[in-house]
Amino acid sequence: MPGSKKFLLHLLIAALFGIFYQIPFFFHEVYSQESNLKYDKQIGVKGVEKGQFINPHSLVVDKFGNIFVGDTGNKRVQKFSPNGTFILSWGSEGNKSGQFMGLHDITVDPEGKFVFTVELKNHRVQKFSPNGSFITKWEYNGTGGRDVNRAPHQIAVNSLGAVYLTDPNGNQLLKYYDNGTFIGAIGSEGTGPGKFKTPHGIAFDPNNNMYVTDMKNYRIQVFDNKDSFIREWKSSSIGSDNFSETVPGIAIDAESQVYIVDKLNSRVQMFDNMGNHLSSWGTDGKGPEQLHKPEDISVSNDGTIYVTDTRNSRIQVLQNIK
């Protein structure tokens, strides 16, 4: 009997020893499984030449895989092939048609026929062909509400042809036809469903549901194709499944997975369309696999993820390793 007790005691100690020493490895393994967003390459470096950037704020990938970058510091738009090869650029500093001041966002329509830009300093939207030919422009006066204080930051177009702008100053979304005719405003300042406190990022899923980063409410709000509130998910922390109040960019892939740029935490986060956290990538820094104050994100049809690493003046390319 004493021998059996001694054996059981040794067995219990061994088991406890194994548990305590395996816990760190267990959590490390969970973290590793979580981080299935993997670095692929970068496009561009800081500079003024073709294919170089100065503080790029925005980018978008069209249905053909072409990449359009709002090269804010250089007051121009640059276009690249799917493999990152420079194709063309347009724009210069100024307030004339085809010029830019405060270039803050860029998008394309789902068919890839038109490119739209938003400028904070010129207070307008411009519409171009994919080769940079100017088509039309419009300002925000007459849109209802606090016209003088309007400051739309991001733009998105759904497959129905409607153009949406997020207006953090007015705490609303502004809706237009793609010729600039104003349709109406959505929301108001507040914390309830369909209300906003500093809305910024905007994107559509394959079913034309609209996702908005409602930054100072620490949440993502989702609306249907009639602009009716569907659901939300909230978060305010630096944990792996949370985000800060600075989430300026959002993108959605063909499988309705949601990618968010967390500027303050210098990382990209991936969620399913119900808000369940799937993956995270990035730390703050200047290294080849780091980010510093990223602003925007876009996902190609093949699932490649592009991020404007704004303060590092480059584009970071990621892959979702499933």
Kinemage of the C-alpha trace (Angstrom):
@kinemage 1
@onewidth
@group {chain A} dominant
@subgroup {mainchain}
@vectorlist {calphas} color= white
{ca met a 1} P 0.000 0.000 0.000
{ca pro a 2} L 2.707 2.580 0.908
{ca gly a 3} L 4.414 1.830 -2.391
{ca ser a 4} L 1.193 2.401 -4.298
{ca lys a 5} L 0.597 5.725 -2.566
{ca lys a 6} L 4.148 6.809 -3.320
{ca phe a 7} L 3.693 5.861 -6.967
{ca leu a 8} L 0.412 7.796 -7.175
{ca leu a 9} L 2.009 10.817 -5.517
{ca his a 10} L 4.857 10.812 -8.049
{ca leu a 11} L 2.340 10.426 -10.850
{ca leu a 12} L 0.332 13.404 -9.570
{ca ile a 13} L 3.449 15.586 -9.314
{ca ala a 14} L 4.507 14.650 -12.825
{ca ala a 15} L 1.058 15.472 -14.150
{ca leu a 16} L 0.989 18.876 -12.449
{ca phe a 17} L 4.533 19.601 -13.639
{ca gly a 18} L 3.477 18.810 -17.195
{ca ile a 19} L 0.388 20.991 -16.994
{ca phe a 20} L 2.216 24.027 -15.640
{ca tyr a 21} L 5.021 23.795 -18.169
{ca gln a 22} L 2.825 23.079 -21.133
{ca ile a 23} L 0.427 25.968 -20.574
{ca pro a 24} L 2.740 28.590 -22.123
{ca phe a 25} L 3.266 26.397 -25.170
{ca phe a 26} L -0.474 25.814 -25.399
{ca phe a 27} L -1.202 29.536 -25.492
{ca his a 28} L 1.633 30.132 -27.931
{ca glu a 29} L 0.143 27.521 -30.228
{ca val a 30} L -3.289 29.177 -30.065
{ca tyr a 31} L -1.725 32.540 -30.922
{ca ser a 32} L 0.158 30.999 -33.844
{ca gln a 33} L -3.000 29.403 -35.203
{ca glu a 34} L -4.753 32.770 -34.896
{ca ser a 35} L -2.175 34.609 -36.967
{ca asn a 36} L -2.928 33.128 -40.365
{ca leu a 37} L -2.423 36.488 -42.077
{ca lys a 38} L 1.069 36.263 -43.522
{ca tyr a 39} L 3.383 38.862 -45.011
{ca asp a 40} L 3.998 38.483 -48.743
{ca lys a 41} L 5.880 41.557 -49.978
{ca gln a 42} L 5.853 45.333 -50.110
{ca ile a 43} L 5.194 47.684 -53.005
{ca gly a 44} L 7.096 50.960 -53.200
{ca val a 45} L 9.359 53.003 -50.973
{ca lys a 46} L 9.371 56.637 -49.894
{ca gly a 47} L 10.017 59.022 -52.762
{ca val a 48} L 8.631 61.071 -55.611
{ca glu a 49} L 9.495 58.832 -58.564
{ca lys a 50} L 7.119 56.469 -60.348
{ca gly a 51} L 6.101 53.655 -58.034
{ca gln a 52} L 7.217 55.557 -54.925
{ca phe a 53} L 5.016 57.170 -52.265
{ca ile a 54} L 4.820 59.873 -49.646
{ca asn a 55} L 2.293 59.090 -46.919
{ca pro a 56} L -0.240 57.187 -49.059
{ca his a 57} L -3.616 57.315 -47.299
{ca ser a 58} L -5.750 55.070 -49.467
{ca leu a 59} L -5.874 52.278 -51.997
{ca val a 60} L -8.348 50.045 -53.772
{ca val a 61} L -8.150 46.936 -55.969
{ca asp a 62} L -10.506 46.676 -58.939
{ca lys a 63} L -12.173 43.502 -60.253
{ca phe a 64} L -9.217 42.895 -62.580
{ca gly a 65} L -6.671 43.035 -59.761
{ca asn a 66} L -5.282 46.460 -60.640
{ca ile a 67} L -4.215 48.507 -57.616
{ca phe a 68} L -5.009 52.220 -57.360
{ca val a 69} L -3.162 54.155 -54.649
{ca gly a 70} L -4.019 57.601 -53.333
{ca asp a 71} L -0.454 58.915 -53.048
{ca thr a 72} L -1.412 61.753 -50.714
{ca gly a 73} L 1.963 63.406 -50.212
{ca asn a 74} L 2.685 63.421 -53.943
{ca lys a 75} L -0.810 64.711 -54.811
{ca arg a 76} L -1.453 61.980 -57.333
{ca val a 77} L -3.080 58.620 -58.013
{ca gln a 78} L -0.854 55.729 -59.048
{ca lys a 79} L -2.027 52.563 -60.773
{ca phe a 80} L -0.244 49.197 -60.548
{ca ser a 81} L -0.744 45.784 -62.115
{ca pro a 82} L -1.784 42.850 -59.883
{ca asn a 83} L 1.882 41.923 -59.366
{ca gly a 84} L 2.760 45.463 -58.244
{ca thr a 85} L 4.271 46.784 -61.484
{ca phe a 86} L 3.745 50.509 -62.035
{ca ile a 87} L 1.345 51.274 -64.911
{ca leu a 88} L 0.520 54.989 -64.828
{ca ser a 89} L -0.215 57.982 -62.606
{ca trp a 90} L -2.200 61.186 -62.787
{ca gly a 91} L -2.640 64.359 -60.779
{ca ser a 92} L -0.697 67.290 -59.359
{ca glu a 93} L -1.183 69.866 -56.607
{ca gly a 94} L -4.083 72.273 -57.108
{ca asn a 95} L -7.843 72.711 -57.176
{ca lys a 96} L -8.515 72.319 -60.872
{ca ser a 97} L -10.116 69.234 -62.370
{ca gly a 98} L -7.715 66.316 -62.111
{ca gln a 99} L -5.624 67.976 -59.429
{ca phe a 100} L -5.552 67.129 -55.727
{ca met a 101} L -5.159 68.715 -52.309
{ca gly a 102} L -5.687 66.567 -49.246
{ca leu a 103} L -6.284 63.374 -51.241
{ca his a 104} L -7.736 61.123 -48.574
{ca asp a 105} L -9.554 58.207 -50.201
{ca ile a 106} L -9.993 56.365 -53.468
{ca thr a 107} L -12.390 53.690 -54.665
{ca val a 108} L -13.644 51.991 -57.824
{ca asp a 109} L -17.111 50.821 -58.761
{ca pro a 110} L -17.661 47.021 -58.698
{ca glu a 111} L -17.398 46.774 -62.489
{ca gly a 112} L -14.083 48.617 -62.602
{ca lys a 113} L -15.375 51.318 -64.945
{ca phe a 114} L -14.805 54.382 -62.780
{ca val a 115} L -12.396 55.665 -60.132
{ca phe a 116} L -13.593 58.055 -57.407
{ca thr a 117} L -11.424 60.198 -55.126
{ca val a 118} L -12.144 62.271 -52.001
{ca glu a 119} L -10.139 65.384 -51.066
{ca leu a 120} L -10.257 66.937 -47.602
{ca lys a 121} L -8.736 70.278 -48.630
{ca asn a 122} L -10.668 70.722 -51.875
{ca his a 123} L -13.860 69.408 -50.224
{ca arg a 124} L -14.970 67.367 -53.213
{ca val a 125} L -15.327 64.058 -55.004
{ca gln a 126} L -13.770 63.559 -58.422
{ca lys a 127} L -14.673 60.822 -60.890
{ca phe a 128} L -12.217 59.428 -63.438
{ca ser a 129} L -11.862 56.647 -65.955
{ca pro a 130} L -9.378 53.899 -64.984
{ca asn a 131} L -6.727 55.591 -67.155
{ca gly a 132} L -7.050 58.859 -65.243
{ca ser a 133} L -9.256 60.816 -67.640
{ca phe a 134} L -11.385 63.313 -65.708
{ca ile a 135} L -15.169 62.800 -65.947
{ca thr a 136} L -16.913 64.948 -63.335
{ca lys a 137} L -16.695 66.300 -59.783
{ca trp a 138} L -18.974 67.474 -57.005
{ca glu a 139} L -18.755 69.296 -53.688
{ca tyr a 140} L -20.753 68.776 -50.483
{ca asn a 141} L -22.757 71.994 -50.245
{ca gly a 142} L -26.500 71.462 -50.449
{ca thr a 143} L -26.312 67.990 -48.927
{ca gly a 144} L -28.414 68.917 -45.902
{ca gly a 145} L -27.080 69.437 -42.417
{ca arg a 146} L -23.899 71.269 -41.463
{ca asp a 147} L -22.560 72.025 -44.934
{ca val a 148} L -19.711 74.232 -43.745
{ca asn a 149} L -18.439 71.499 -41.454
{ca arg a 150} L -18.731 68.615 -43.885
{ca ala a 151} L -15.499 66.625 -44.114
{ca pro a 152} L -16.129 63.283 -45.836
{ca his a 153} L -13.193 60.921 -45.368
{ca gln a 154} L -13.950 57.678 -47.214
{ca ile a 155} L -16.007 56.643 -50.213
{ca ala a 156} L -17.520 53.384 -51.476
{ca val a 157} L -19.769 52.379 -54.367
{ca asn a 158} L -22.178 49.440 -54.314
{ca ser a 159} L -23.261 47.314 -57.265
{ca leu a 160} L -26.504 49.305 -57.505
{ca gly a 161} L -24.504 52.387 -58.501
{ca ala a 162} L -24.973 54.347 -55.282
{ca val a 163} L -22.001 56.314 -53.921
{ca tyr a 164} L -21.592 56.647 -50.138
{ca leu a 165} L -19.342 58.992 -48.184
{ca thr a 166} L -18.571 58.804 -44.478
{ca asp a 167} L -18.701 62.233 -42.835
{ca pro a 168} L -17.021 62.132 -39.388
{ca asn a 169} L -17.731 65.819 -38.739
{ca gly a 170} L -21.452 65.523 -39.392
{ca asn a 171} L -21.653 61.977 -37.957
{ca gln a 172} L -23.575 60.841 -41.026
{ca leu a 173} L -23.258 58.969 -44.271
{ca leu a 174} L -23.921 60.949 -47.455
{ca lys a 175} L -25.475 59.117 -50.408
{ca tyr a 176} L -25.279 60.138 -54.078
{ca tyr a 177} L -25.921 58.885 -57.568
{ca asp a 178} L -22.621 58.394 -59.362
{ca asn a 179} L -23.086 61.647 -61.291
{ca gly a 180} L -22.981 63.595 -58.017
{ca thr a 181} L -26.704 64.091 -57.495
{ca phe a 182} L -27.402 64.041 -53.768
{ca ile a 183} L -29.854 61.369 -52.576
{ca gly a 184} L -29.859 61.871 -48.822
{ca ala a 185} L -28.072 61.561 -45.479
{ca ile a 186} L -28.087 58.510 -43.229
{ca gly a 187} L -27.842 58.609 -39.445
{ca ser a 188} L -27.061 61.289 -36.881
{ca glu a 189} L -24.815 61.725 -33.872
{ca gly a 190} L -25.410 59.199 -31.106
{ca thr a 191} L -24.758 55.757 -29.713
{ca gly a 192} L -27.863 53.848 -30.742
{ca pro a 193} L -28.285 51.621 -33.809
{ca gly a 194} L -27.857 53.627 -37.003
{ca lys a 195} L -26.260 56.556 -35.205
{ca phe a 196} L -22.587 57.484 -35.354
{ca lys a 197} L -19.679 59.053 -33.518
{ca thr a 198} L -16.917 59.642 -36.074
{ca pro a 199} L -17.763 57.181 -38.858
{ca his a 200} L -14.790 56.656 -41.137
{ca gly a 201} L -14.261 53.380 -43.033
{ca ile a 202} L -16.911 51.981 -45.367
{ca ala a 203} L -17.155 48.840 -47.521
{ca phe a 204} L -19.717 46.562 -49.149
{ca asp a 205} L -19.965 42.781 -49.057
{ca pro a 206} L -21.023 40.684 -52.086
{ca asn a 207} L -24.709 41.133 -51.103
{ca asn a 208} L -24.456 44.931 -50.947
{ca asn a 209} L -24.586 44.977 -47.164
{ca met a 210} L -22.700 48.046 -45.970
{ca tyr a 211} L -20.123 47.941 -43.153
{ca val a 212} L -19.066 51.173 -41.403
{ca thr a 213} L -16.326 51.724 -38.827
{ca asp a 214} L -18.097 53.826 -36.190
{ca met a 215} L -14.827 54.719 -34.516
{ca lys a 216} L -15.630 56.549 -31.292
{ca asn a 217} L -18.473 54.149 -30.572
{ca tyr a 218} L -15.859 51.368 -30.834
{ca arg a 219} L -17.986 49.323 -33.192
{ca ile a 220} L -18.714 48.145 -36.687
{ca gln a 221} L -22.245 48.762 -37.917
{ca val a 222} L -23.820 46.745 -40.729
{ca phe a 223} L -26.680 47.963 -42.947
{ca asp a 224} L -28.642 46.224 -45.695
{ca asn a 225} L -28.911 47.457 -49.289
{ca lys a 226} L -31.806 49.727 -48.273
{ca asp a 227} L -29.645 51.435 -45.630
{ca ser a 228} L -31.481 49.777 -42.742
{ca phe a 229} L -29.483 48.777 -39.646
{ca ile a 230} L -28.894 45.014 -39.323
{ca arg a 231} L -26.355 44.447 -36.566
{ca glu a 232} L -23.185 45.671 -34.903
{ca trp a 233} L -20.196 44.428 -32.997
{ca lys a 234} L -18.287 46.397 -30.400
{ca ser a 235} L -14.786 46.418 -29.004
{ca ser a 236} L -12.448 48.732 -27.084
{ca ser a 237} L -9.154 47.240 -26.025
{ca ile a 238} L -5.750 46.256 -27.363
{ca gly a 239} L -6.405 42.518 -27.093
{ca ser a 240} L -6.054 40.299 -30.124
{ca asp a 241} L -9.804 40.279 -30.791
{ca asn a 242} L -10.394 43.984 -30.066
{ca phe a 243} L -9.614 47.286 -31.745
{ca ser a 244} L -8.982 50.906 -30.784
{ca glu a 245} L -10.992 54.017 -31.670
{ca thr a 246} L -8.825 54.526 -34.765
{ca val a 247} L -9.990 51.980 -37.331
{ca pro a 248} L -10.006 54.079 -40.504
{ca gly a 249} L -10.005 51.343 -43.139
{ca ile a 250} L -12.240 48.342 -43.771
{ca ala a 251} L -12.488 45.789 -46.590
{ca ile a 252} L -14.533 42.652 -47.249
{ca asp a 253} L -13.499 39.668 -49.342
{ca ala a 254} L -15.545 37.384 -51.589
{ca glu a 255} L -16.353 35.140 -48.613
{ca ser a 256} L -17.672 38.098 -46.576
{ca gln a 257} L -14.694 38.058 -44.237
{ca val a 258} L -14.017 41.503 -42.821
{ca tyr a 259} L -10.569 43.128 -42.603
{ca ile a 260} L -10.007 46.186 -40.413
{ca val a 261} L -7.002 48.500 -40.145
{ca asp a 262} L -6.314 49.392 -36.504
{ca lys a 263} L -4.189 52.517 -36.909
{ca leu a 264} L -3.355 53.102 -33.242
{ca asn a 265} L -2.232 49.507 -32.728
{ca ser a 266} L -0.509 49.314 -36.153
{ca arg a 267} L -2.135 46.062 -37.209
{ca val a 268} L -4.685 44.388 -39.436
{ca gln a 269} L -7.508 42.330 -37.948
{ca met a 270} L -9.718 39.787 -39.633
{ca phe a 271} L -13.282 38.899 -38.543
{ca asp a 272} L -16.151 36.906 -39.928
{ca asn a 273} L -19.218 38.925 -40.900
{ca met a 274} L -20.767 38.433 -37.460
{ca gly a 275} L -17.774 39.964 -35.694
{ca asn a 276} L -15.990 36.818 -34.545
{ca his a 277} L -12.241 37.383 -34.527
{ca leu a 278} L -10.273 35.177 -36.931
{ca ser a 279} L -6.766 36.581 -37.187
{ca ser a 280} L -4.433 39.518 -36.527
{ca trp a 281} L -1.188 40.692 -38.120
{ca gly a 282} L 1.266 43.496 -37.528
{ca thr a 283} L 3.259 45.364 -34.915
{ca asp a 284} L 4.421 48.961 -34.854
{ca gly a 285} L 7.732 49.655 -36.552
{ca lys a 286} L 9.637 50.244 -39.771
{ca gly a 287} L 10.740 46.675 -40.453
{ca pro a 288} L 9.725 44.755 -43.566
{ca glu a 289} L 6.903 42.976 -41.716
{ca gln a 290} L 5.713 45.883 -39.576
{ca leu a 291} L 3.311 48.808 -39.915
{ca his a 292} L 3.358 52.409 -38.754
{ca lys a 293} L 0.021 54.272 -38.645
{ca pro a 294} L -1.687 52.326 -41.465
{ca glu a 295} L -4.793 53.961 -42.957
{ca asp a 296} L -6.533 51.812 -45.550
{ca ile a 297} L -7.004 48.256 -46.789
{ca ser a 298} L -8.373 46.456 -49.834
{ca val a 299} L -8.757 42.794 -50.847
{ca ser a 300} L -8.527 41.468 -54.406
{ca asn a 301} L -10.822 38.834 -55.847
{ca asp a 302} L -8.124 36.202 -55.304
{ca gly a 303} L -7.890 37.094 -51.603
{ca thr a 304} L -4.652 39.088 -51.651
{ca ile a 305} L -4.703 41.844 -49.004
{ca tyr a 306} L -3.180 45.286 -49.573
{ca val a 307} L -2.544 47.801 -46.774
{ca thr a 308} L -1.401 51.422 -46.954
{ca asp a 309} L 1.493 51.500 -44.488
{ca thr a 310} L 1.084 55.263 -44.462
{ca arg a 311} L 3.867 56.599 -42.266
{ca asn a 312} L 6.318 54.103 -43.792
{ca ser a 313} L 5.324 55.323 -47.282
{ca arg a 314} L 4.752 51.872 -48.771
{ca ile a 315} L 2.102 49.260 -49.473
{ca gln a 316} L 2.217 46.003 -47.520
{ca val a 317} L 0.877 42.866 -49.204
{ca leu a 318} L -0.528 39.995 -47.127
{ca gln a 319} L -1.931 36.545 -47.839
{ca asn a 320} L -4.572 34.698 -45.873
{ca ile a 321} L -3.036 31.267 -45.242
{ca lys a 322} L -6.000 28.984 -44.607
